[in-house]
Amino acid sequence: IGSFFLPYLSIQGYNMNGFRMVFGSEGYLSHTKGNLMFLILLIPIGAIAALINSFSGNEKGIVNWLPLIGVIYLGFRVYMDANGLGIGFGELLGYFGYGFWISLAASVLLLINNARS
């Protein structure tokens, strides 16, 4: 949940977190992608839903996939935009901030942990 407020993109000293991508006026997705920007909200909302789901004792279900779907969508959207600008995949990986990588790792670990139980 907290990684949503850490830098997802770091480009030339400019850091943008998930919250600013969705709700910020200068946000990456606020004016260019329309309503699809709200798919990124699957990351914190899915994490909260998975947390509630685990407290209720029901650890299985699609709720655990929501954060990973949000992270994959964000990575795909950034890749498509960077590809249009001529930025290669290797260079693009350097632009992702540590918030993105923490979100990706946490969402994969959530699925691994639920597969074990």
C-alpha positions, 0 to 999 in steps of 0.5 A: 500500500505504501509503495503507491506513494513512492516514486514509480518513475524517475526521469532526470531527477523528476520523480512521480509516484502512483498517486500523482500519476492518477490524480496530479494535474501534471500527472503522467496519465491524468490527461492523456489516457482518460479513464484507464488511469484508474486501473493503476488504483488496483494496486493500493485498492487490491492490496487493501482488499487482500489485507481485509480478505486475509483477516476474514480468513478467506485468502483465496480468490481474484482479490489477490491478483488485483495489485499484480494486474495494476502493476502490469498495466502500468508497466505496459502503458509506460512501455507503449509510450516509451516505445513511441518515443524511441526509448529502448526496453533496457533504458526504460527499466532504468526509469522505473523507480523503487516504488514500482519495483517494490509494488511488483515484488510485493504483488508477486509475493502475495500470490506466492504466499497465497499459493502456499496456503 
